[in-house]
Amino acid sequence: MPFRRITFSSKGYANVESSGTRSGVAANYPQAVIRIGTLDPKFEFDIFAPNYTNSGAHGVSGWSDFAVGTQFNVGQSENAVWGGGALVWIPTGNRGFTAGAAQFTGDFNWVYNLGPVFGLFGTESINALSSPGPSGNAQSYFAFIPSTGVSAGLSANSALYGEYTYYSQEGPGSGTKSLFDFGYEQGLGPHVVLDVEYGFSPADSNGLKQHYVGAGLSFMN
């Protein structure tokens, strides 16, 4: 199928600080996504490149798994667009950074414009996930992960957004988790977008708190 466009998006760098039962600081990069469009503007292929994590507090580092999938729009109206997506995560990462088994995600995505400035967006995600257990063997679990956010266009080339995400399970036999994420996007030209973000997670059932800062670039063709 001929390609219509290729977009490279990278959060670039994120510094994650955890406190509680698993305290520490970890740097994550490049957090890259390659989006490959087709002749159908409503359908694309996605490749999620592995991330490299350097956890200085624990003296360990390594590469995570990578994923391949699709995104597609199935409908739209004057103010809304909705569609879906599917991802398969391949367990290619280093020990301690891989899920240990294939993971599968199915998404329903939507965007609703409230007017010329504000908009709403969200994702309802169904996930068959995996995580290494105490013995190192992969343990499978199910997680429902919905998110909802609001965006505000400051100009034709800049916007603010805030998003809340809920995890029905953080891991095998674990409790729930919440994540709040806030960001700013700035267009630097017709093909480049800069974004910066801050996020935090209140204490979950395992006593873990997290907060992070990150920045990245998107290159669109």
C-alpha positions as CSV (number, residue, x, y, z in Angstrom):
1,M,0.0,0.0,0.0
2,P,1.6,3.4,-1.0
3,F,2.5,5.7,1.8
4,R,1.0,9.2,1.9
5,R,3.0,10.7,4.8
6,I,5.4,9.8,7.6
7,T,5.4,11.5,11.0
8,F,8.2,11.0,13.6
9,S,7.1,12.0,17.1
10,S,9.3,11.8,20.1
11,K,8.7,12.8,23.7
12,G,12.5,13.0,23.6
13,Y,13.3,12.8,27.3
14,A,11.4,12.2,30.5
15,N,12.7,12.2,34.0
16,V,10.6,10.1,36.4
17,E,11.0,10.4,40.1
18,S,9.3,7.8,42.4
19,S,8.8,7.7,46.1
20,G,7.4,5.1,48.4
21,T,8.0,1.4,48.3
22,R,10.0,1.6,45.0
23,S,11.7,5.0,45.3
24,G,14.2,6.2,42.7
25,V,14.9,8.4,39.7
26,A,14.9,7.1,36.1
27,A,15.6,8.8,32.8
28,N,13.6,7.6,29.8
29,Y,14.3,8.3,26.1
30,P,13.7,8.7,23.2
31,Q,10.0,7.7,23.6
32,A,9.6,7.7,19.8
33,V,6.6,6.9,17.6
34,I,6.7,6.6,13.8
35,R,3.3,7.1,12.1
36,I,3.1,5.9,8.5
37,G,0.1,7.2,6.6
38,T,-1.5,5.5,3.6
39,L,-3.5,6.7,0.6
40,D,-6.5,6.5,2.9
41,P,-6.2,9.5,5.2
42,K,-8.3,7.7,7.8
43,F,-5.8,4.9,8.3
44,E,-2.2,4.7,9.4
45,F,0.4,2.3,10.7
46,D,2.3,3.0,13.9
47,I,5.7,1.8,15.2
48,F,6.6,2.5,18.9
49,A,10.4,2.3,19.2
50,P,11.9,0.8,22.3
51,N,12.8,3.2,25.2
52,Y,16.1,3.3,27.0
53,T,15.8,3.6,30.8
54,N,18.6,4.6,33.1
55,S,17.8,4.1,36.7
56,G,20.7,5.7,38.6
57,A,19.3,5.0,42.0
58,H,19.3,1.2,41.4
59,G,22.3,1.1,39.1
60,V,20.4,-0.6,36.3
61,S,19.6,0.3,32.7
62,G,18.2,-1.3,29.6
63,W,15.8,-1.2,26.6
64,S,12.1,-1.8,26.8
65,D,9.8,-3.7,24.3
66,F,8.6,-2.2,21.0
67,A,5.1,-2.2,19.5
68,V,3.5,-2.2,16.1
69,G,-0.2,-1.3,15.3
70,T,-2.7,0.8,13.5
71,Q,-5.0,3.8,14.0
72,F,-8.1,4.6,12.1
73,N,-11.0,7.0,12.0
74,V,-14.4,5.4,11.6
75,G,-16.7,8.5,11.7
76,Q,-17.0,12.2,12.1
77,S,-19.5,15.0,12.4
78,E,-19.3,18.8,12.4
79,N,-17.7,18.9,15.9
80,A,-16.4,15.4,16.5
81,V,-14.1,12.7,15.2
82,W,-14.0,9.1,16.5
83,G,-12.0,6.0,15.7
84,G,-10.0,3.1,17.0
85,G,-6.6,1.5,17.2
86,A,-4.8,-1.7,18.0
87,L,-1.3,-2.4,19.2
88,V,0.8,-5.5,19.8
89,W,3.8,-5.2,22.1
90,I,6.7,-7.6,21.3
91,P,8.9,-8.8,24.3
92,T,12.3,-7.8,22.9
93,G,13.5,-5.7,25.8
94,N,16.3,-6.4,28.3
95,R,15.6,-8.3,31.5
96,G,14.0,-6.0,34.1
97,F,12.6,-3.8,31.3
98,T,10.5,-6.2,29.3
99,A,7.0,-7.4,30.0
100,G,8.2,-10.9,29.3
101,A,5.4,-11.8,26.9
102,A,3.4,-10.3,24.1
103,Q,0.9,-7.6,25.1
104,F,-2.3,-6.5,23.2
105,T,-4.2,-3.2,23.3
106,G,-7.4,-2.1,21.7
107,D,-8.5,1.5,21.8
108,F,-11.6,3.6,21.1
109,N,-10.5,7.3,20.6
110,W,-12.6,10.4,20.2
111,V,-12.3,14.2,20.0
112,Y,-15.1,16.8,20.4
113,N,-14.7,20.5,19.7
114,L,-16.6,22.7,22.1
115,G,-15.8,25.8,20.1
116,P,-13.0,27.8,18.5
117,V,-10.8,27.5,21.6
118,F,-11.7,24.5,23.8
119,G,-12.0,20.8,23.0
120,L,-12.4,17.5,24.7
121,F,-10.7,14.2,23.9
122,G,-10.5,10.7,25.3
123,T,-9.5,7.1,24.9
124,E,-11.1,3.9,26.2
125,S,-8.4,1.2,26.2
126,I,-8.8,-2.5,26.8
127,N,-5.5,-4.3,27.5
128,A,-4.2,-7.8,27.9
129,L,-0.9,-7.0,29.6
130,S,2.0,-8.9,31.2
131,S,4.6,-8.2,33.9
132,P,7.5,-10.3,35.3
133,G,6.5,-11.9,38.7
134,P,8.8,-12.5,41.7
135,S,10.3,-15.6,40.0
136,G,11.0,-13.6,36.8
137,N,8.4,-15.4,34.8
138,A,5.8,-13.4,32.9
139,Q,2.4,-13.0,34.6
140,S,-0.6,-11.9,32.5
141,Y,-3.3,-9.5,33.7
142,F,-6.2,-7.5,32.3
143,A,-6.4,-3.7,32.6
144,F,-9.1,-1.2,31.5
145,I,-7.4,2.2,31.0
146,P,-9.8,5.1,30.1
147,S,-8.6,8.7,29.8
148,T,-10.2,12.0,29.4
149,G,-8.7,15.4,28.7
150,V,-9.4,19.0,27.7
151,S,-7.4,21.2,25.3
152,A,-7.2,24.9,24.8
153,G,-5.9,26.5,21.6
154,L,-3.9,29.6,22.4
155,S,-3.2,30.5,18.8
156,A,-3.1,28.9,15.4
157,N,0.3,27.3,16.4
158,S,0.0,26.7,20.2
159,A,-2.2,24.8,22.6
160,L,-2.4,23.7,26.3
161,Y,-3.9,20.4,27.4
162,G,-4.6,18.4,30.6
163,E,-5.5,14.7,30.8
164,Y,-6.6,12.2,33.5
165,T,-5.9,8.5,33.1
166,Y,-7.2,5.6,35.2
167,Y,-5.7,2.1,35.4
168,S,-8.0,-0.6,36.7
169,Q,-4.8,-2.6,37.5
170,E,-1.2,-1.5,37.8
171,G,0.1,-5.0,37.6
172,P,-0.7,-8.7,38.3
173,G,-2.8,-8.7,41.5
174,S,-2.2,-5.0,42.1
175,G,-4.7,-2.2,42.7
176,T,-5.7,0.8,40.7
177,K,-3.6,3.8,39.6
178,S,-4.4,7.4,38.5
179,L,-2.2,9.6,36.4
180,F,-2.6,13.4,35.7
181,D,-0.7,14.9,32.7
182,F,-0.4,18.5,31.6
183,G,1.4,19.9,28.6
184,Y,2.0,22.7,26.1
185,E,2.5,22.4,22.3
186,Q,4.1,25.0,20.1
187,G,4.4,24.8,16.3
188,L,7.8,25.9,15.1
189,G,6.9,25.8,11.4
190,P,4.7,23.8,9.0
191,H,6.5,20.5,9.8
192,V,7.8,20.8,13.4
193,V,6.0,20.8,16.8
194,L,7.7,21.2,20.2
195,D,5.9,19.9,23.4
196,V,6.7,20.0,27.1
197,E,4.8,18.2,29.8
198,Y,4.5,17.5,33.5
199,G,2.7,14.6,35.1
200,F,2.1,13.0,38.4
201,S,0.6,9.9,40.0
202,P,-0.8,10.0,43.5
203,A,0.0,7.0,45.8
204,D,-1.4,3.7,44.5
205,S,-2.2,0.6,46.4
206,N,1.6,-0.3,46.6
207,G,2.5,3.1,48.2
208,L,4.2,4.4,45.1
209,K,4.0,8.0,44.0
210,Q,5.5,9.4,40.8
211,H,6.0,12.7,39.0
212,Y,7.8,13.4,35.8
213,V,8.8,16.2,33.4
214,G,9.5,15.7,29.7
215,A,10.0,17.4,26.3
216,G,10.1,16.3,22.7
217,L,9.7,17.1,19.0
218,S,7.4,15.9,16.2
219,F,8.5,16.0,12.6
220,M,5.6,15.8,10.0
221,N,5.8,15.3,6.3
